[in-house]
Amino acid sequence: MLNFKSYNDSNRGGLCLPDLFFARFVRTSLLLCLLLIGCKSVSNKTAKTTPIPYSVEELEHRTFNYFWELADKTNYQIPDRYPTLTFSSIAATGFGLSAYIVGAEKKYVTREAAADRTLKTLQALWNLQQGPEVSGVSGFKGFFYHFLTLDKATRFKDVELSSIDTGLLMAGILSSMSYFDKENETEKAIRQTADALYRRVEWDWMMNGQETMSMGYHPQGTPGESPRHGFIPAQWKGYNEAMVLVIMAMGSPTHPIDSTAWSAWCKTYPWSTFQGEENVQFDPLFGHQYSHVWIDFRGIQDPYMKAKGIDYFENSRRATLSNRKYCISNPLDAKGYGEWCWGLTACDGPASTRMQVDGKQWEFFDYRARGAASIQVVDDGTIAPTAAGGSYPFAP
C-alpha cells in the first residue's frame, strides 16, 4: 500500500475544498463539480433521491469558476490552491480540462469558449520545454513535474517528475479529446494535440524495470546540491487513486506497459471489513473517488472483483458508507462530527502541533491524507467538504 506517512505528507499538495469561512480552493474541488453533474444517471440506478437543491447548483458553478477564472492567462495552468498563490499543479490542470467540459454542458460558458480555452491549454502544455535538465524545463519523456512555477510554468524547486499527477493531467486531456468531437478547426486541433500529448508519455520508462510503476523521478543534479535523484523507490501498488493511471499506461499506443501490471496492482489489495462494510481498504476517500471521475466502473469486473462478487463502483460505495459510519460513531469525541458533518480525506488542516482542547490532548496536522479504514485511521478532528461532496454519486 501507498505509505502516506513516508511520502505523501511531504510531497503532495493540498486536496480539500474551501473552508466555509475562507474561500480557499484547492485542486480536488472539481469532485463537487464533475461528480455531482454526473451523478444524475448514477443516482437513478442506485437510489431514489430528491432533486439537487439550488445551493448545490451554486456550489457547482462556483467550483467551476475556480478553474475558469484562476487559470493563468498565458500558460493556462491551474494554481494548486487559493488565495495563496505559490505554484500551479499539473493534476489541477487535468481537473480543469474536465471542468471546462462540465461548464459547457451546464452552459456556464459556451461550447466555443470551452473549446478555445481547452485548445490554448493543450497547446501550452505541448510547447512547454521537456528535457533532462534539473531546472528551466517543465517535464521529461512526456511526463510533467508535479508543480510548475506560476510565471514560466517550469519545474518548481526540486519537485518530482510525477507519474500520478501526469496521469490525472492525461485523464483530463483524454476527456477533452473524447468530448470535443466536432469537425471545426478548433475541435479538430484539440483532438490532434491531446492525442500527441498522450502518445508522448513514456509510461514504460516510468516502470523502471519493475512490475509496478514508480511514483516519480528526480533528475541528476549537481553532486552535493540535490540529495535525491533517479526513480522514487515507492511504487504505485493497489489500492488507491492510481487505477486510472495504470489503465491509461496499459492502453498507450506508443509506450504501453504490460497487461500483467494489472494483476500486479491487484495482488496487494487489502480486503477487510470496517464499520460493517466489506471492501478493499483505503483510508482517505479520494482514493475511492478519483478514477471514477473519468471511468464508469459500474458492471466492470476484473478477476479480483469478480471473485468478490462486486465491482469497483460498489467498492467505493461501501468505503463511503464506512467512512461516514466512523464519523458518526466519533470515537475521538471530536466536536461537530455526525450524520450531517462527516468525511475524512486528504486536505489541509489547522497546523502541525499538539495542544490541549477541553482537557484532552490532540495532535493536529496541516496537510494530511486523513481517512478511516481497517488498515489505518488518520483523524485529527478535521472534516473535508470534498469527502462528502465527492461521495454523492456513490451514496446519494
C-alpha positions as CSV (number, residue, x, y, z in Angstrom):
1,M,0.0,0.0,0.0
2,L,1.0,3.6,-0.6
3,N,2.5,4.9,2.6
4,F,1.2,8.4,3.1
5,K,3.3,8.9,6.2
6,S,6.6,8.4,4.4
7,Y,5.8,10.0,1.1
8,N,2.5,11.8,0.5
9,D,2.6,14.1,3.5
10,S,5.8,15.8,2.5
11,N,5.4,15.7,-1.3
12,R,1.8,16.2,-2.3
13,G,-0.2,19.4,-2.4
14,G,-3.4,20.3,-0.7
15,L,-6.5,18.4,-1.6
16,C,-9.6,19.9,0.1
17,L,-12.4,22.3,-0.8
18,P,-12.6,25.8,0.5
19,D,-13.3,26.3,4.2
20,L,-16.8,27.7,4.6
21,F,-15.3,30.8,6.1
22,F,-12.3,31.4,3.8
23,A,-12.6,30.9,0.1
24,R,-9.5,28.7,0.0
25,F,-9.9,26.4,-3.0
26,V,-7.5,23.7,-3.9
27,R,-7.4,21.1,-6.7
28,T,-10.0,18.5,-5.8
29,S,-12.8,21.0,-5.7
30,L,-13.7,19.5,-9.1
31,L,-15.1,16.5,-7.4
32,L,-18.1,18.5,-6.3
33,C,-18.5,19.9,-9.8
34,L,-17.8,16.9,-12.1
35,L,-19.2,14.1,-9.9
36,L,-22.4,15.9,-8.9
37,I,-23.1,16.7,-12.6
38,G,-22.5,13.1,-13.5
39,C,-24.5,11.7,-10.6
40,K,-27.9,12.1,-12.1
41,S,-27.7,8.9,-14.2
42,V,-25.9,7.1,-11.4
43,S,-28.4,8.2,-8.8
44,N,-31.3,6.8,-10.8
45,K,-29.7,3.4,-10.7
46,T,-28.7,3.5,-7.1
47,A,-31.4,5.2,-5.1
48,K,-34.4,7.5,-5.3
49,T,-33.3,11.0,-4.5
50,T,-34.8,14.4,-4.4
51,P,-33.6,17.0,-7.0
52,I,-30.3,18.6,-6.3
53,P,-31.1,21.8,-4.4
54,Y,-30.2,25.3,-5.7
55,S,-27.4,25.6,-3.1
56,V,-25.6,22.6,-4.6
57,E,-26.1,24.1,-8.1
58,E,-24.5,27.3,-6.8
59,L,-21.6,25.3,-5.4
60,E,-21.1,23.5,-8.7
61,H,-20.9,26.8,-10.5
62,R,-18.6,28.4,-8.0
63,T,-16.3,25.4,-8.2
64,F,-16.2,25.6,-12.0
65,N,-15.3,29.3,-11.6
66,Y,-12.2,28.4,-9.6
67,F,-10.7,26.6,-12.7
68,W,-12.1,29.1,-15.3
69,E,-11.1,32.3,-13.6
70,L,-7.8,31.3,-12.0
71,A,-6.1,29.7,-14.9
72,D,-3.1,31.6,-15.9
73,K,-3.8,33.9,-18.9
74,T,-0.6,33.0,-20.7
75,N,0.2,29.3,-19.9
76,Y,-3.3,28.3,-18.7
77,Q,-2.1,26.2,-15.8
78,I,-4.2,26.0,-12.7
79,P,-2.9,27.1,-9.3
80,D,-2.7,24.4,-6.7
81,R,-4.6,26.5,-4.2
82,Y,-6.0,29.9,-3.5
83,P,-5.7,32.6,-2.2
84,T,-2.1,31.5,-1.5
85,L,-0.6,31.5,-5.0
86,T,2.7,29.6,-4.9
87,F,2.7,27.2,-7.9
88,S,0.4,25.6,-10.4
89,S,-0.4,21.9,-10.2
90,I,-0.3,19.6,-13.2
91,A,-3.1,17.5,-11.7
92,A,-5.2,20.6,-11.1
93,T,-4.8,21.4,-14.8
94,G,-6.2,17.9,-15.7
95,F,-9.2,18.6,-13.4
96,G,-9.5,22.0,-15.0
97,L,-9.7,20.5,-18.5
98,S,-12.5,18.2,-17.3
99,A,-14.2,21.1,-15.6
100,Y,-14.4,23.0,-18.9
101,I,-16.5,20.2,-20.3
102,V,-18.8,20.4,-17.3
103,G,-19.0,24.1,-17.8
104,A,-20.0,23.7,-21.5
105,E,-22.6,21.1,-20.6
106,K,-24.1,23.2,-17.8
107,K,-23.9,26.3,-20.0
108,Y,-21.8,28.2,-17.6
109,V,-19.8,29.1,-20.7
110,T,-20.4,28.3,-24.4
111,R,-19.0,25.2,-26.0
112,E,-17.0,27.5,-28.2
113,A,-15.4,29.3,-25.2
114,A,-14.7,26.0,-23.6
115,A,-13.1,24.7,-26.7
116,D,-11.0,27.8,-27.1
117,R,-9.7,27.6,-23.5
118,T,-9.1,23.8,-23.9
119,L,-7.1,24.2,-27.1
120,K,-4.9,27.0,-25.6
121,T,-4.3,24.9,-22.6
122,L,-3.3,21.8,-24.6
123,Q,-1.1,23.9,-26.9
124,A,0.7,25.5,-23.9
125,L,1.3,22.0,-22.5
126,W,2.7,20.8,-25.8
127,N,5.0,23.7,-26.1
128,L,6.4,23.6,-22.6
129,Q,10.1,22.6,-22.6
130,Q,10.8,18.9,-22.0
131,G,14.3,17.7,-21.2
132,P,16.7,16.0,-18.6
133,E,17.8,19.3,-17.2
134,V,17.3,20.0,-13.5
135,S,15.7,23.4,-14.0
136,G,14.2,25.5,-16.7
137,V,12.1,22.7,-18.1
138,S,8.6,21.5,-17.4
139,G,8.9,17.8,-17.9
140,F,10.8,14.8,-19.3
141,K,9.8,11.9,-21.5
142,G,6.2,13.2,-21.8
143,F,5.8,13.4,-18.0
144,F,5.4,16.7,-16.2
145,Y,6.7,17.9,-12.9
146,H,4.3,17.8,-10.0
147,F,4.3,21.6,-9.5
148,L,5.2,24.3,-12.0
149,T,6.2,27.9,-11.4
150,L,3.3,30.4,-11.9
151,D,5.2,32.7,-14.2
152,K,7.0,30.4,-16.6
153,A,5.4,27.0,-15.9
154,T,8.8,25.3,-15.3
155,R,9.8,22.9,-12.5
156,F,9.1,24.3,-9.1
157,K,12.2,23.9,-6.9
158,D,13.1,20.2,-6.7
159,V,9.7,18.6,-7.0
160,E,9.5,15.2,-8.7
161,L,8.5,14.2,-12.2
162,S,5.2,12.9,-11.1
163,S,3.6,9.8,-12.5
164,I,0.2,10.1,-10.8
165,D,-0.1,13.9,-11.4
166,T,0.8,13.4,-15.0
167,G,-1.8,10.6,-15.1
168,L,-4.5,12.9,-13.7
169,L,-3.5,15.5,-16.3
170,M,-3.7,12.9,-19.1
171,A,-7.1,11.8,-17.9
172,G,-8.3,15.4,-18.4
173,I,-6.6,15.6,-21.8
174,L,-8.2,12.4,-23.0
175,S,-11.6,13.6,-21.8
176,S,-11.1,16.7,-24.0
177,M,-10.2,14.5,-26.9
178,S,-13.4,12.5,-26.5
179,Y,-15.8,15.4,-25.8
180,F,-14.7,17.9,-28.5
181,D,-15.8,15.8,-31.5
182,K,-17.0,18.4,-33.9
183,E,-15.3,18.9,-37.3
184,N,-14.5,22.6,-36.9
185,E,-10.9,23.7,-36.8
186,T,-10.7,24.3,-33.1
187,E,-12.1,20.9,-32.1
188,K,-10.0,19.0,-34.6
189,A,-6.9,20.7,-33.2
190,I,-8.0,19.7,-29.7
191,R,-8.1,16.1,-30.7
192,Q,-4.8,16.2,-32.5
193,T,-2.9,18.0,-29.7
194,A,-4.5,15.8,-27.0
195,D,-3.5,12.7,-28.9
196,A,0.1,13.9,-29.3
197,L,0.4,14.7,-25.6
198,Y,-0.8,11.2,-24.6
199,R,1.4,9.4,-27.1
200,R,4.4,11.3,-25.9
201,V,4.3,9.9,-22.4
202,E,6.8,7.1,-21.9
203,W,4.9,5.0,-19.3
204,D,7.1,2.0,-19.8
205,W,10.2,4.1,-18.8
206,M,8.5,5.1,-15.5
207,M,8.1,1.4,-14.7
208,N,11.9,1.3,-14.1
209,G,12.0,-2.4,-14.9
210,Q,9.6,-3.3,-12.1
211,E,6.2,-4.8,-12.2
212,T,4.6,-1.7,-10.7
213,M,5.1,1.9,-11.6
214,S,7.4,4.3,-9.7
215,M,5.7,7.3,-8.1
216,G,8.2,9.6,-9.8
217,Y,11.6,10.6,-10.8
218,H,14.2,13.3,-9.9
219,P,16.8,14.3,-12.5
220,Q,20.5,14.1,-11.8
221,G,21.6,17.4,-10.4
222,T,25.0,18.8,-9.5
223,P,26.6,16.5,-6.9
224,G,26.1,17.8,-3.4
225,E,23.2,20.1,-4.4
226,S,20.4,17.6,-4.7
227,P,20.0,14.9,-2.0
228,R,17.9,12.7,-4.3
229,H,17.9,11.7,-7.9
230,G,16.6,8.8,-10.0
231,F,13.4,6.9,-9.6
232,I,11.4,7.2,-6.4
233,P,11.6,3.8,-4.6
234,A,7.9,4.0,-3.7
235,Q,5.7,2.4,-6.3
236,W,2.0,2.5,-7.2
237,K,0.6,-0.6,-5.7
238,G,-3.1,-1.2,-5.2
239,Y,-5.4,0.0,-3.9
240,N,-5.5,3.8,-4.2
241,E,-6.3,6.7,-6.6
242,A,-3.9,5.4,-9.3
243,M,-6.3,2.9,-11.1
244,V,-6.8,5.4,-13.9
245,L,-3.0,5.8,-14.2
246,V,-2.4,2.1,-14.7
247,I,-5.3,1.8,-17.2
248,M,-4.0,4.7,-19.3
249,A,-0.5,3.3,-19.2
250,M,-1.6,-0.2,-20.4
251,G,-3.7,1.5,-23.2
252,S,-0.9,3.6,-24.6
253,P,-0.5,3.2,-28.4
254,T,3.2,4.2,-28.2
255,H,4.7,3.3,-24.7
256,P,2.4,0.7,-23.2
257,I,3.1,-1.2,-20.0
258,D,2.5,-4.9,-19.9
259,S,-1.1,-6.0,-19.1
260,T,0.4,-8.1,-16.2
261,A,0.7,-4.7,-14.4
262,W,-3.0,-5.0,-13.5
263,S,-2.6,-8.3,-11.8
264,A,0.5,-7.0,-10.0
265,W,-1.7,-4.0,-9.0
266,C,-4.5,-6.2,-7.6
267,K,-2.3,-8.6,-5.6
268,T,-1.6,-6.0,-3.0
269,Y,-5.3,-5.2,-2.3
270,P,-6.1,-5.3,1.5
271,W,-9.6,-6.8,1.6
272,S,-11.2,-6.4,5.0
273,T,-14.3,-5.2,7.0
274,F,-14.5,-1.8,8.5
275,Q,-17.6,-0.3,10.2
276,G,-19.6,-3.3,9.0
277,E,-18.7,-2.8,5.3
278,E,-16.6,-5.4,3.5
279,N,-14.4,-4.0,0.7
280,V,-10.9,-3.2,-0.5
281,Q,-9.5,-0.9,2.2
282,F,-8.0,2.6,1.6
283,D,-8.5,5.2,4.3
284,P,-8.8,8.6,2.5
285,L,-11.9,8.8,0.4
286,F,-10.2,10.5,-2.5
287,G,-8.6,7.1,-3.4
288,H,-12.1,5.7,-3.9
289,Q,-13.2,8.7,-5.9
290,Y,-10.6,10.0,-8.3
291,S,-10.5,7.2,-11.0
292,H,-14.3,7.3,-11.1
293,V,-14.2,10.9,-12.3
294,W,-13.2,9.6,-15.7
295,I,-14.1,5.9,-15.8
296,D,-17.6,4.4,-15.2
297,F,-16.7,1.2,-13.4
298,R,-20.3,0.0,-12.9
299,G,-20.6,-3.6,-14.2
300,I,-16.9,-3.9,-15.0
301,Q,-15.1,-6.7,-13.1
302,D,-11.6,-7.9,-13.2
303,P,-10.9,-11.4,-11.8
304,Y,-10.3,-10.0,-8.3
305,M,-13.7,-8.2,-8.2
306,K,-15.5,-11.0,-9.9
307,A,-14.3,-13.3,-7.2
308,K,-15.7,-10.9,-4.6
309,G,-19.0,-10.5,-6.4
310,I,-18.9,-6.7,-6.7
311,D,-17.4,-4.0,-9.0
312,Y,-15.2,-1.0,-8.2
313,F,-18.2,1.3,-8.0
314,E,-19.8,-0.8,-5.3
315,N,-16.4,-1.0,-3.6
316,S,-16.4,2.8,-3.4
317,R,-20.0,2.9,-2.2
318,R,-19.1,0.6,0.7
319,A,-16.0,2.7,1.5
320,T,-18.2,5.8,1.5
321,L,-20.6,4.3,4.0
322,S,-17.9,3.0,6.3
323,N,-16.2,6.4,6.4
324,R,-19.5,8.0,7.3
325,K,-20.3,5.4,9.9
326,Y,-16.9,6.0,11.5
327,C,-17.5,9.8,11.7
328,I,-21.0,9.2,13.2
329,S,-19.5,6.9,15.8
330,N,-16.9,9.6,16.5
331,P,-14.5,7.6,18.7
332,L,-12.3,10.6,19.4
333,D,-15.3,12.7,20.5
334,A,-14.5,15.5,18.1
335,K,-16.8,18.4,18.1
336,G,-19.3,18.6,15.2
337,Y,-19.0,15.0,13.9
338,G,-22.3,13.4,13.0
339,E,-24.9,12.4,10.4
340,W,-24.6,15.8,8.5
341,C,-21.0,16.6,9.2
342,W,-18.7,13.8,8.2
343,G,-16.0,12.8,5.7
344,L,-12.3,12.2,6.0
345,T,-10.0,12.6,3.1
346,A,-6.8,14.4,2.1
347,C,-6.9,18.1,3.0
348,D,-5.3,21.0,4.7
349,G,-5.7,21.3,8.5
350,P,-5.1,23.8,11.2
351,A,-1.4,23.2,11.9
352,S,1.1,20.5,12.8
353,T,1.0,20.8,16.5
354,R,0.0,19.2,19.8
355,M,-2.3,21.1,22.1
356,Q,-4.9,20.6,24.8
357,V,-8.5,21.3,24.0
358,D,-11.2,21.0,26.7
359,G,-8.8,18.9,28.8
360,K,-7.9,16.5,26.1
361,Q,-4.6,16.2,24.3
362,W,-4.9,16.5,20.5
363,E,-2.3,16.1,17.7
364,F,-3.3,18.3,14.7
365,F,-1.8,18.2,11.2
366,D,-1.6,20.8,8.4
367,Y,-1.8,18.9,5.1
368,R,-2.5,15.2,5.7
369,A,-4.2,12.3,4.0
370,R,-6.9,11.9,6.6
371,G,-9.1,8.8,6.4
372,A,-10.6,5.8,8.2
373,A,-10.3,2.1,7.2
374,S,-9.2,-1.2,8.8
375,I,-5.6,-0.6,7.7
376,Q,-5.3,2.8,9.2
377,V,-7.2,5.7,10.8
378,V,-5.9,9.3,10.5
379,D,-8.3,11.6,12.2
380,D,-7.4,14.9,14.0
381,G,-10.9,16.3,14.1
382,T,-10.8,17.9,10.6
383,I,-13.7,17.3,8.2
384,A,-13.1,17.9,4.5
385,P,-16.1,19.1,2.5
386,T,-14.8,17.3,-0.6
387,A,-15.2,13.9,1.1
388,A,-19.0,14.1,1.3
389,G,-19.3,16.1,-2.0
390,G,-17.3,13.5,-3.9
391,S,-19.3,10.7,-2.3
392,Y,-22.6,11.9,-3.7
393,P,-22.7,9.6,-6.8
394,F,-21.9,6.6,-4.7
395,A,-24.4,7.1,-1.9
396,P,-26.7,10.0,-2.8
